[in-house]
Amino acid sequence: MPVVFRYEGYRFFFFSNEGDPLEPCHIHLRKGEAIAKFWTTPEIKLAESYGLSSTELRKLHRVVNDNKALIEEKWHEYFKI
């Protein structure tokens, strides 16, 4: 699992088998048992989450938004898409 960055104990990463060109760029995150997945294309949108409050999800949405360019750069670099 390539880790793109860490933020306040959250690990933002891709699964290494996700480079399907039919699936848009997205990022997973985990902190303990809490997990979430955000789409970054065409807009940042929560795909799924478990164990995170709405306050945490709003904060994490901002973190993904602030790092969108980095996430997409690393996605294309890693998956050669």
N, CA, C and O atoms as a printed pandas DataFrame, in Angstrom:
     atom_number atom_name residue_name chain_id  residue_number  x_coord  y_coord  z_coord
0              1         N          MET        A               1    0.837   -1.178    0.000
1              2        CA          MET        A               1    0.000    0.000    0.000
2              3         C          MET        A               1    0.884    1.243    0.000
3              4         O          MET        A               1    1.526    1.543    1.007
4              5         N          PRO        A               2    0.923    1.956   -1.094
5              6        CA          PRO        A               2    1.701    3.185   -1.124
6              7         C          PRO        A               2    1.053    4.280   -0.260
7              8         O          PRO        A               2   -0.085    4.678   -0.508
8              9         N          VAL        A               3    1.774    4.752    0.738
9             10        CA          VAL        A               3    1.295    5.838    1.583
10            11         C          VAL        A               3    1.682    7.152    0.906
11            12         O          VAL        A               3    2.850    7.378    0.593
12            13         N          VAL        A               4    0.698    8.008    0.687
13            14        CA          VAL        A               4    0.926    9.285    0.022
14            15         C          VAL        A               4    1.387   10.331    1.036
15            16         O          VAL        A               4    2.344   11.064    0.788
16            17         N          PHE        A               5    0.695   10.396    2.188
17            18        CA          PHE        A               5    1.105   11.295    3.264
18            19         C          PHE        A               5    0.391   10.892    4.547
19            20         O          PHE        A               5   -0.522   10.066    4.541
20            21         N          ARG        A               6    0.827   11.494    5.640
21            22        CA          ARG        A               6    0.212   11.281    6.953
22            23         C          ARG        A               6   -0.207   12.637    7.504
23            24         O          ARG        A               6    0.433   13.658    7.253
24            25         N          TYR        A               7   -1.304   12.618    8.266
25            26        CA          TYR        A               7   -1.818   13.846    8.853
26            27         C          TYR        A               7   -2.498   13.503   10.172
27            28         O          TYR        A               7   -3.469   12.748   10.195
28            29         N          GLU        A               8   -1.996   14.050   11.259
29            30        CA          GLU        A               8   -2.580   13.886   12.593
30            31         C          GLU        A               8   -2.943   12.427   12.897
31            32         O          GLU        A               8   -4.023   12.144   13.416
32            33         N          GLY        A               9   -2.057   11.537   12.579
33            34        CA          GLY        A               9   -2.274   10.122   12.861
34            35         C          GLY        A               9   -3.020    9.362   11.780
35            36         O          GLY        A               9   -3.105    8.135   11.842
36            37         N          TYR        A              10   -3.561   10.058   10.793
37            38        CA          TYR        A              10   -4.230    9.410    9.663
38            39         C          TYR        A              10   -3.178    9.068    8.614
39            40         O          TYR        A              10   -2.259    9.846    8.360
40            41         N          ARG        A              11   -3.327    7.914    8.019
41            42        CA          ARG        A              11   -2.473    7.483    6.912
42            43         C          ARG        A              11   -3.316    7.549    5.637
43            44         O          ARG        A              11   -4.365    6.910    5.556
44            45         N          PHE        A              12   -2.870    8.311    4.650
45            46        CA          PHE        A              12   -3.568    8.467    3.373
46            47         C          PHE        A              12   -2.834    7.607    2.351
47            48         O          PHE        A              12   -1.632    7.774    2.144
48            49         N          PHE        A              13   -3.551    6.694    1.717
49            50        CA          PHE        A              13   -2.871    5.689    0.890
50            51         C          PHE        A              13   -3.747    5.183   -0.249
51            52         O          PHE        A              13   -4.952    5.426   -0.298
52            53         N          PHE        A              14   -3.088    4.465   -1.168
53            54        CA          PHE        A              14   -3.760    3.713   -2.238
54            55         C          PHE        A              14   -3.552    2.242   -1.948
55            56         O          PHE        A              14   -2.577    1.865   -1.298
56            57         N          PHE        A              15   -4.464    1.406   -2.426
57            58        CA          PHE        A              15   -4.198   -0.025   -2.476
58            59         C          PHE        A              15   -3.429   -0.269   -3.774
59            60         O          PHE        A              15   -3.778    0.295   -4.811
60            61         N          SER        A              16   -2.406   -1.087   -3.731
61            62        CA          SER        A              16   -1.527   -1.242   -4.887
62            63         C          SER        A              16   -2.201   -1.915   -6.086
63            64         O          SER        A              16   -1.653   -1.875   -7.187
64            65         N          ASN        A              17   -3.362   -2.525   -5.904
65            66        CA          ASN        A              17   -4.044   -3.191   -7.020
66            67         C          ASN        A              17   -5.199   -2.349   -7.577
67            68         O          ASN        A              17   -6.109   -2.897   -8.199
68            69         N          GLU        A              18   -5.178   -1.046   -7.366
69            70        CA          GLU        A              18   -6.316   -0.204   -7.752
70            71         C          GLU        A              18   -6.128    0.586   -9.034
71            72         O          GLU        A              18   -6.927    1.484   -9.302
72            73         N          GLY        A              19   -5.161    0.313   -9.803
73            74        CA          GLY        A              19   -4.888    1.140  -10.969
74            75         C          GLY        A              19   -5.788    0.909  -12.159
75            76         O          GLY        A              19   -5.360    1.122  -13.294
76            77         N          ASP        A              20   -7.006    0.485  -11.946
77            78        CA          ASP        A              20   -7.952    0.262  -13.034
78            79         C          ASP        A              20   -8.345    1.607  -13.648
79            80         O          ASP        A              20   -8.897    2.464  -12.957
80            81         N          PRO        A              21   -8.069    1.796  -14.928
81            82        CA          PRO        A              21   -8.389    3.083  -15.549
82            83         C          PRO        A              21   -9.881    3.433  -15.512
83            84         O          PRO        A              21  -10.246    4.594  -15.700
84            85         N          LEU        A              22  -10.737    2.448  -15.273
85            86        CA          LEU        A              22  -12.170    2.721  -15.208
86            87         C          LEU        A              22  -12.576    3.325  -13.877
87            88         O          LEU        A              22  -13.649    3.918  -13.768
88            89         N          GLU        A              23  -11.735    3.184  -12.864
89            90        CA          GLU        A              23  -12.052    3.738  -11.551
90            91         C          GLU        A              23  -11.321    5.066  -11.385
91            92         O          GLU        A              23  -10.102    5.127  -11.550
92            93         N          PRO        A              24  -12.053    6.128  -11.059
93            94        CA          PRO        A              24  -11.414    7.440  -10.920
94            95         C          PRO        A              24  -10.424    7.481   -9.751
95            96         O          PRO        A              24  -10.439    6.630   -8.861
96            97         N          CYS        A              25   -9.582    8.483   -9.788
97            98        CA          CYS        A              25   -8.599    8.701   -8.730
98            99         C          CYS        A              25   -9.315    8.861   -7.384
99           100         O          CYS        A              25  -10.324    9.558   -7.275
100          101         N          HIS        A              26   -8.769    8.206   -6.376
101          102        CA          HIS        A              26   -9.326    8.306   -5.030
102          103         C          HIS        A              26   -8.233    8.017   -4.014
103          104         O          HIS        A              26   -7.145    7.560   -4.363
104          105         N          ILE        A              27   -8.536    8.289   -2.761
105          106        CA          ILE        A              27   -7.582    8.071   -1.682
106          107         C          ILE        A              27   -8.306    7.404   -0.519
107          108         O          ILE        A              27   -9.447    7.744   -0.203
108          109         N          HIS        A              28   -7.634    6.455    0.109
109          110        CA          HIS        A              28   -8.139    5.823    1.321
110          111         C          HIS        A              28   -7.416    6.456    2.499
111          112         O          HIS        A              28   -6.305    6.965    2.354
112          113         N          LEU        A              29   -8.044    6.421    3.655
113          114        CA          LEU        A              29   -7.358    6.864    4.852
114          115         C          LEU        A              29   -7.768    5.980    6.015
115          116         O          LEU        A              29   -8.860    5.412    6.047
116          117         N          ARG        A              30   -6.853    5.884    6.967
117          118        CA          ARG        A              30   -7.092    5.040    8.138
118          119         C          ARG        A              30   -6.401    5.653    9.342
119          120         O          ARG        A              30   -5.297    6.189    9.253
120          121         N          LYS        A              31   -7.089    5.555   10.468
121          122        CA          LYS        A              31   -6.511    5.887   11.772
122          123         C          LYS        A              31   -7.135    4.901   12.744
123          124         O          LYS        A              31   -8.325    4.988   13.044
124          125         N          GLY        A              32   -6.341    3.968   13.236
125          126        CA          GLY        A              32   -6.888    2.903   14.071
126          127         C          GLY        A              32   -7.884    2.086   13.276
127          128         O          GLY        A              32   -7.568    1.587   12.196
128          129         N          GLU        A              33   -9.080    1.950   13.807
129          130        CA          GLU        A              33  -10.128    1.194   13.114
130          131         C          GLU        A              33  -10.982    2.067   12.194
131          132         O          GLU        A              33  -11.803    1.548   11.438
132          133         N          ALA        A              34  -10.798    3.372   12.252
133          134        CA          ALA        A              34  -11.582    4.299   11.433
134          135         C          ALA        A              34  -11.009    4.334   10.017
135          136         O          ALA        A              34   -9.797    4.413    9.821
136          137         N          ILE        A              35  -11.909    4.272    9.039
137          138        CA          ILE        A              35  -11.482    4.288    7.636
138          139         C          ILE        A              35  -12.414    5.174    6.806
139          140         O          ILE        A              35  -13.559    5.424    7.183
140          141         N          ALA        A              36  -11.901    5.633    5.685
141          142        CA          ALA        A              36  -12.722    6.384    4.734
142          143         C          ALA        A              36  -12.069    6.303    3.358
143          144         O          ALA        A              36  -10.888    5.985    3.217
144          145         N          LYS        A              37  -12.876    6.599    2.366
145          146        CA          LYS        A              37  -12.415    6.659    0.980
146          147         C          LYS        A              37  -13.037    7.908    0.363
147          148         O          LYS        A              37  -14.244    8.130    0.456
148          149         N          PHE        A              38  -12.185    8.721   -0.272
149          150        CA          PHE        A              38  -12.645    9.924   -0.952
150          151         C          PHE        A              38  -12.285    9.844   -2.422
151          152         O          PHE        A              38  -11.149    9.526   -2.772
152          153         N          TRP        A              39  -13.258   10.136   -3.290
153          154        CA          TRP        A              39  -12.990   10.336   -4.711
154          155         C          TRP        A              39  -12.356   11.710   -4.848
155          156         O          TRP        A              39  -12.706   12.622   -4.100
156          157         N          THR        A              40  -11.435   11.879   -5.782
157          158        CA          THR        A              40  -10.877   13.203   -6.052
158          159         C          THR        A              40  -11.279   13.718   -7.422
159          160         O          THR        A              40  -11.078   14.892   -7.735
160          161         N          THR        A              41  -11.845   12.843   -8.233
161          162        CA          THR        A              41  -12.213   13.198   -9.595
162          163         C          THR        A              41  -13.651   12.783   -9.853
163          164         O          THR        A              41  -13.991   11.649   -9.515
164          165         N          PRO        A              42  -14.498   13.580  -10.407
165          166        CA          PRO        A              42  -14.258   14.932  -10.903
166          167         C          PRO        A              42  -14.237   15.979   -9.785
167          168         O          PRO        A              42  -13.724   17.082   -9.974
168          169         N          GLU        A              43  -14.797   15.630   -8.620
169          170        CA          GLU        A              43  -14.739   16.530   -7.472
170          171         C          GLU        A              43  -14.485   15.690   -6.224
171          172         O          GLU        A              43  -14.675   14.474   -6.246
172          173         N          ILE        A              44  -14.070   16.311   -5.170
173          174        CA          ILE        A              44  -13.808   15.569   -3.933
174          175         C          ILE        A              44  -15.144   15.213   -3.294
175          176         O          ILE        A              44  -15.981   16.070   -3.010
176          177         N          LYS        A              45  -15.308   13.904   -3.078
177          178        CA          LYS        A              45  -16.586   13.400   -2.572
178          179         C          LYS        A              45  -16.315   12.169   -1.719
179          180         O          LYS        A              45  -15.527   11.304   -2.101
180          181         N          LEU        A              46  -16.961   12.093   -0.578
181          182        CA          LEU        A              46  -16.828   10.927    0.285
182          183         C          LEU        A              46  -17.486    9.725   -0.381
183          184         O          LEU        A              46  -18.657    9.778   -0.756
184          185         N          ALA        A              47  -16.734    8.649   -0.524
185          186        CA          ALA        A              47  -17.271    7.417   -1.112
186          187         C          ALA        A              47  -17.823    6.506   -0.032
187          188         O          ALA        A              47  -18.902    5.935   -0.186
188          189         N          GLU        A              48  -17.073    6.367    1.076
189          190        CA          GLU        A              48  -17.515    5.515    2.183
190          191         C          GLU        A              48  -16.694    5.854    3.419
191          192         O          GLU        A              48  -15.599    6.409    3.330
192          193         N          SER        A              49  -17.250    5.508    4.567
193          194        CA          SER        A              49  -16.506    5.730    5.811
194          195         C          SER        A              49  -17.044    4.801    6.892
195          196         O          SER        A              49  -18.166    4.301    6.815
196          197         N          TYR        A              50  -16.210    4.590    7.893
197          198        CA          TYR        A              50  -16.592    3.772    9.038
198          199         C          TYR        A              50  -15.838    4.304   10.251
199          200         O          TYR        A              50  -14.618    4.464   10.210
200          201         N          GLY        A              51  -16.560    4.574   11.318
201          202        CA          GLY        A              51  -15.938    4.953   12.576
202          203         C          GLY        A              51  -15.470    6.392   12.659
203          204         O          GLY        A              51  -14.656    6.725   13.520
204          205         N          LEU        A              52  -15.966    7.248   11.789
205          206        CA          LEU        A              52  -15.581    8.662   11.803
206          207         C          LEU        A              52  -16.823    9.533   11.987
207          208         O          LEU        A              52  -17.873    9.262   11.405
208          209         N          SER        A              53  -16.694   10.560   12.788
209          210        CA          SER        A              53  -17.816   11.487   13.006
210          211         C          SER        A              53  -17.942   12.440   11.825
211          212         O          SER        A              53  -17.028   12.555   11.008
212          213         N          SER        A              54  -19.066   13.112   11.742
213          214        CA          SER        A              54  -19.258   14.083   10.668
214          215         C          SER        A              54  -18.251   15.229   10.790
215          216         O          SER        A              54  -17.811   15.769    9.775
216          217         N          THR        A              55  -17.884   15.602   12.006
217          218        CA          THR        A              55  -16.866   16.635   12.213
218          219         C          THR        A              55  -15.524   16.183   11.658
219          220         O          THR        A              55  -14.849   16.945   10.965
220          221         N          GLU        A              56  -15.134   14.953   11.957
221          222        CA          GLU        A              56  -13.881   14.415   11.428
222          223         C          GLU        A              56  -13.920   14.340    9.910
223          224         O          GLU        A              56  -12.940   14.678    9.246
224          225         N          LEU        A              57  -15.042   13.902    9.358
225          226        CA          LEU        A              57  -15.151   13.773    7.906
226          227         C          LEU        A              57  -15.061   15.128    7.206
227          228         O          LEU        A              57  -14.468   15.227    6.131
228          229         N          ARG        A              58  -15.639   16.168    7.796
229          230        CA          ARG        A              58  -15.519   17.508    7.206
230          231         C          ARG        A              58  -14.060   17.953    7.210
231          232         O          ARG        A              58  -13.570   18.508    6.227
232          233         N          LYS        A              59  -13.365   17.704    8.330
233          234        CA          LYS        A              59  -11.951   18.073    8.416
234          235         C          LYS        A              59  -11.143   17.292    7.390
235          236         O          LYS        A              59  -10.288   17.865    6.714
236          237         N          LEU        A              60  -11.396   16.004    7.264
237          238        CA          LEU        A              60  -10.650   15.174    6.325
238          239         C          LEU        A              60  -10.955   15.549    4.879
239          240         O          LEU        A              60  -10.081   15.459    4.017
240          241         N          HIS        A              61  -12.182   15.966    4.609
241          242        CA          HIS        A              61  -12.530   16.460    3.269
242          243         C          HIS        A              61  -11.653   17.656    2.933
243          244         O          HIS        A              61  -11.152   17.755    1.813
244          245         N          ARG        A              62  -11.457   18.570    3.886
245          246        CA          ARG        A              62  -10.590   19.734    3.665
246          247         C          ARG        A              62   -9.141   19.302    3.440
247          248         O          ARG        A              62   -8.450   19.858    2.586
248          249         N          VAL        A              63   -8.682   18.309    4.207
249          250        CA          VAL        A              63   -7.311   17.812    4.043
250          251         C          VAL        A              63   -7.124   17.225    2.646
251          252         O          VAL        A              63   -6.115   17.485    1.990
252          253         N          VAL        A              64   -8.095   16.437    2.196
253          254        CA          VAL        A              64   -8.020   15.868    0.842
254          255         C          VAL        A              64   -8.038   16.995   -0.188
255          256         O          VAL        A              64   -7.269   16.975   -1.149
256          257         N          ASN        A              65   -8.913   17.973    0.013
257          258        CA          ASN        A              65   -8.975   19.106   -0.911
258          259         C          ASN        A              65   -7.644   19.851   -0.964
259          260         O          ASN        A              65   -7.170   20.202   -2.045
260          261         N          ASP        A              66   -7.044   20.091    0.194
261          262        CA          ASP        A              66   -5.765   20.805    0.254
262          263         C          ASP        A              66   -4.627   20.018   -0.396
263          264         O          ASP        A              66   -3.633   20.602   -0.824
264          265         N          ASN        A              67   -4.771   18.699   -0.468
265          266        CA          ASN        A              67   -3.711   17.835   -1.022
266          267         C          ASN        A              67   -4.112   17.164   -2.327
267          268         O          ASN        A              67   -3.479   16.198   -2.752
268          269         N          LYS        A              68   -5.160   17.675   -2.962
269          270        CA          LYS        A              68   -5.688   17.058   -4.189
270          271         C          LYS        A              68   -4.612   16.927   -5.269
271          272         O          LYS        A              68   -4.493   15.873   -5.894
272          273         N          ALA        A              69   -3.839   17.968   -5.493
273          274        CA          ALA        A              69   -2.815   17.924   -6.541
274          275         C          ALA        A              69   -1.772   16.850   -6.232
275          276         O          ALA        A              69   -1.361   16.112   -7.127
276          277         N          LEU        A              70   -1.347   16.759   -4.989
277          278        CA          LEU        A              70   -0.374   15.741   -4.586
278          279         C          LEU        A              70   -0.952   14.346   -4.762
279          280         O          LEU        A              70   -0.280   13.465   -5.298
280          281         N          ILE        A              71   -2.184   14.131   -4.322
281          282        CA          ILE        A              71   -2.841   12.821   -4.431
282          283         C          ILE        A              71   -2.911   12.391   -5.896
283          284         O          ILE        A              71   -2.548   11.265   -6.237
284          285         N          GLU        A              72   -3.378   13.292   -6.755
285          286        CA          GLU        A              72   -3.518   12.947   -8.170
286          287         C          GLU        A              72   -2.159   12.734   -8.835
287          288         O          GLU        A              72   -2.015   11.850   -9.680
288          289         N          GLU        A              73   -1.176   13.528   -8.462
289          290        CA          GLU        A              73    0.175   13.336   -9.001
290          291         C          GLU        A              73    0.711   11.954   -8.632
291          292         O          GLU        A              73    1.237   11.238   -9.484
292          293         N          LYS        A              74    0.577   11.586   -7.363
293          294        CA          LYS        A              74    1.074   10.289   -6.901
294          295         C          LYS        A              74    0.276    9.140   -7.506
295          296         O          LYS        A              74    0.844    8.088   -7.803
296          297         N          TRP        A              75   -1.022    9.319   -7.694
297          298        CA          TRP        A              75   -1.877    8.308   -8.323
298          299         C          TRP        A              75   -1.372    8.003   -9.734
299          300         O          TRP        A              75   -1.148    6.846  -10.089
300          301         N          HIS        A              76   -1.199    9.058  -10.528
301          302        CA          HIS        A              76   -0.759    8.874  -11.917
302          303         C          HIS        A              76    0.663    8.341  -11.984
303          304         O          HIS        A              76    0.985    7.533  -12.854
304          305         N          GLU        A              77    1.499    8.781  -11.087
305          306        CA          GLU        A              77    2.883    8.309  -11.042
306          307         C          GLU        A              77    2.940    6.815  -10.684
307          308         O          GLU        A              77    3.660    6.046  -11.321
308          309         N          TYR        A              78    2.183    6.421   -9.670
309          310        CA          TYR        A              78    2.238    5.037   -9.209
310          311         C          TYR        A              78    1.584    4.079  -10.202
311          312         O          TYR        A              78    2.135    3.022  -10.509
312          313         N          PHE        A              79    0.412    4.452  -10.700
313          314        CA          PHE        A              79   -0.339    3.547  -11.575
314          315         C          PHE        A              79   -0.013    3.743  -13.052
315          316         O          PHE        A              79   -0.547    3.022  -13.894
316          317         N          LYS        A              80    0.839    4.689  -13.381
317          318        CA          LYS        A              80    1.255    4.935  -14.774
318          319         C          LYS        A              80    0.052    5.214  -15.677
319          320         O          LYS        A              80   -0.003    4.754  -16.817
320          321         N          ILE        A              81   -0.901    5.969  -15.152
321          322        CA          ILE        A              81   -2.113    6.294  -15.906
322          323         C          ILE        A              81   -2.033    7.764  -16.311
323          324         O          ILE        A              81   -2.944    8.277  -16.960
